[in-house]
Amino acid sequence: MNKRSCFIASLFLLPGISMAQNIGNPGSNHGNKFEQLGTILPDANVYRSASGAPGPKYWQQKADYEISATLNDEKQRLDGSETITYTNNSPDALTYLWLQLDENEHKKDAESAAFETSKIQPKMSTRDLQTIIGHNLDLGNHIESVKDAAGNSLKYTINQTMMRIELPKVLLPNQKFVFKIVWWYNISDRNTIGGRGGYELFPEDGNYLYTMAQWFPRMAVYSDFQGWQNKQFTGRGEFALTFGDYKVSINVPADHVVNGTGLCSNYAQVLTSQQLTRWSQAQTAKEPVEIVTLAEARQAMKGNVKTRKTWNFHAENVRDFAWVSSRRLVWDAMATVVDGGKKVMAQSLYGPEAYPLYRRYSTKLVAHTLKVYSKHTITYPYPSAISVEANNGMEYPMICFNYGRAEKDGTYTEATKNGMTGVIIHEVGHNFFPMIVNSDERQWTWMDEGLNTFCQFLAEQEWDNRFPSNRGPAHKIVDYMKLPKDELEPIMTNSENIVRFGPSQYAKPATGLNILRETIMGRELFDYAFKTYAGRWAFKHPTPADLFRTMEDASAVDLDWFWRGWFYGTDPVDISVDSVKYYRMDTRNPNLENAYDRAVADRALESISAKRNRESGVDFAVNTDTALLDFYGKYDKFATTPSATQAYQKLYAGLSAEEKALYDAKNYFYEVSFSNRGGLAMPLIIEWTYADGSREVEKISAYIWRKDERHISKVFAKTKEVKSIKLDPYRETADIDEINNSWPREYVPSRFEIFKQQVLPRGSAPGLNPMQQTRGNQ
């Protein structure tokens, strides 16, 4: 990495520095938040243009794989060999290659386990204790050999989860290098060891579910903006990977069902004739067809055949390959048509415990997700998308692992159903970010998780208008934004250094994009720009600067202030209505102004003493003794005189038509003062409630804060008297204090209840779920 690249990367990675503070006028009340990002973003070059599009000399590497793998279901071991063809499309001469060995994260001496902090809690799970004590299992990659195409051994070095292969000669631009790796590893129990891939044992039937991910040595990314991405895998920051073509053969027990990235090319050899017929029917089905039925899965769960089968898959232009294998899987599928008329096979695989939920919902959710994402980003390009119930959530090209199991009686809670709905949409959606729009997850988690969570929100809301989305609506991020500054970090923080991972990298960026779409840019401009970004960077490696620049380039909306505040800073939104002053115009019309002056004078003379004197029947001297009434006692100084009327008529006659319109209009002028207490600039969205009960909402751009970022005032002319004012009535800016959003102040009561304490037996749950209750009442 050269010095300039290192400097640029550090701007994105330093967790303790808010880039929002990189300003030229720190002591002032202006000239800070609305300055352009300038040197915060890397310079445009021939690889990445200032518009946010790939430059004329953009390049990326390619890695093609031919893999053979054998699953040992008795020992939970995987043996494999792979041939990699690596194409150097860069302008650089390479002397070594870097590969990822992610299984080494599970080794007993893995560094990532040592540097994680821990505490003893009042209740410790077995997994908690195992994390502290460690394990003595033989986990991690075992590399048997690394050889070139001619069979010559290659020198290699393993540093934790990364392996460097020394090239026998320099790999020049536009050259290819072919090499072969033979390896094996013991598959880990992901429910006890943790991690994304591994096995799950079902003790009641003695069978295993294998979700095979990060299972083979994979090429690291070599890019124009940072060189080799060889930052160690510690379990959090996910993967930067190279696109390529795959041919994969997977040998498993003959009664297993296998599915994975790409398409299987030998269904005729691995399926029964009935299953093959059902697969054919699914190609045009409008409802999911069970390729492997529940009855067939239950039958397979009873036996353990000794014969084996090999499933062959191929996939083009993907960045990874994952697969599932088990004898206890139902498999259903149906065809769906996405934007542009392309047919895709939506598929699901799940065990009996997930059947009540997955049979009804999973494949239809896959199809729905593909359609919505294709509408908002790019047309889904792959032939298949698969949802696997594995009691977790993780994504790979064309296949993802999700959760959603019912109770033993087949019932489930609404929370389980909604959680399953959200996780399937989310993990299937990852096909778009980052499997296709291939950002570097090890550096910028938010570029895949945040963008995908935003699209997940769009898909959830198009699934059900009342779906309880937890991430996306602005008011849902408020509790996080309220936290003390020392508990927060900017979105633009490296994945490994983030404390509150979900709010920071999923929810806040998703919320920010939704605020851009609904409040700052508007749907039309945002949707066009977002589709432009997805189209520009499909099957490429974008950086944050490419997203930021494209959104502005395609919309003509200056968003630097928003990126600076929302992505590089930790300030919250808290805009307060501080005061409201009412003004009226002096029209010089005595018929109007004299009455107004009379009312003002009467109010000035009024006091509590005067009021009580009248109410108590005081005999005022000027009323009982008429001799006290002189000229001024009888004179009405607010009466309209002919001379005053003539003077006004003369004034009015000399006015232009425009000026007469101003005089004739009955306007109410309100000078409203606002303060930016949180620090993060946002548009002003004001709901006016008038005395006649009608309402009006108007929006003022965030640029109203550019000349004073702390306090502003603005005068509004209204044709009706205003009764009250409310900021952000639809809760669309993530304002953390809604009490100061109204004039006059509105206070919403919280509730409490009185109850008789009930002591439940230890370990028992408070009642049945609603489905069980309903059944009991029937």
Salt bridges, closest charged atoms under 4 A:
ASP43 OD2 - ARG4 NH2 2.76
ASP64 OD1 - LYS62 NZ 2.56
ASP73 OD2 - HIS256 NE2 3.67
ASP73 OD2 - ARG327 NH1 3.07
ASP79 OD2 - ARG77 NH2 2.78
ASP102 OD2 - ARG218 NH2 2.48
ASP138 OD1 - HIS142 NE2 3.08
GLU166 OE2 - ARG164 NE 2.59
GLU200 OE1 - ARG190 NH2 3.58
GLU200 OE2 - ARG405 NH1 2.88
ASP205 OD2 - ARG328 NH2 2.92
ASP224 OD2 - ARG48 NE 2.83
GLU238 OE2 - ARG196 NH2 2.94
ASP245 OD2 - LYS62 NZ 3.39
ASP255 OD2 - ARG327 NE 2.84
GLU287 OE1 - LYS364 NZ 2.80
GLU290 OE2 - ARG359 NE 2.73
GLU296 OE1 - ARG278 NH1 2.93
ASP320 OD2 - ARG218 NH1 2.53
GLU353 OE2 - ARG328 NH1 3.08
GLU389 OE1 - ARG405 NE 2.74
GLU395 OE1 - HIS430 NE2 3.68
GLU441 OE2 - ARG319 NH2 2.49
ASP448 OD2 - HIS430 ND1 3.86
GLU449 OE1 - HIS426 NE2 3.05
GLU449 OE1 - HIS430 NE2 2.96
GLU462 OE1 - LYS375 NZ 2.77
GLU462 OE2 - HIS376 NE2 3.21
GLU487 OE1 - ARG500 NH2 2.52
GLU518 OE2 - ARG517 NH1 3.72
GLU518 OE2 - ARG523 NH2 2.85
ASP527 OD1 - ARG517 NE 2.75
ASP546 OD2 - ARG48 NH1 2.63
ASP553 OD2 - ARG536 NH2 2.92
ASP571 OD2 - LYS33 NZ 3.76
ASP571 OD1 - LYS485 NZ 2.67
ASP578 OD1 - ARG677 NH2 3.29
GLU593 OE1 - ARG584 NH1 2.79
GLU606 OE1 - ARG614 NH2 3.19
GLU615 OE2 - LYS611 NZ 2.59
ASP636 OD2 - ARG598 NH2 3.07
GLU687 OE1 - ARG695 NH1 3.26
ASP692 OD2 - LYS720 NZ 3.28
GLU696 OE1 - LYS718 NZ 3.27
GLU698 OE2 - LYS718 NZ 2.65
GLU738 OE2 - ARG731 NH2 3.27
GLU746 OE1 - LYS726 NZ 3.78
